[in-house]
Amino acid sequence: MSSPRKSLLPDPGRCPLCGGDNRCAMEIERETGEKQPPCWCMGASFTPALFARIPDEARGQACICAACVGKAAAQT
């Protein structure tokens, strides 16, 4: 009998930096099939330094959450 394997891919609903809920409207729409308003991230500013903190395996797989974006903005 085999045991369930843990997914090797990041959870697209979780921030790749802190693991918190990223509230990605695009992911919610993909999961539910229900049209969502524009995602909060469309109006956010992401610095190159913030993107550089994303682990390689999570790049392009999961969105950074608003809390991490806010913390990064406060540090600049």
Beta strands, then each sheet from edge to edge (+ up, - down):
end
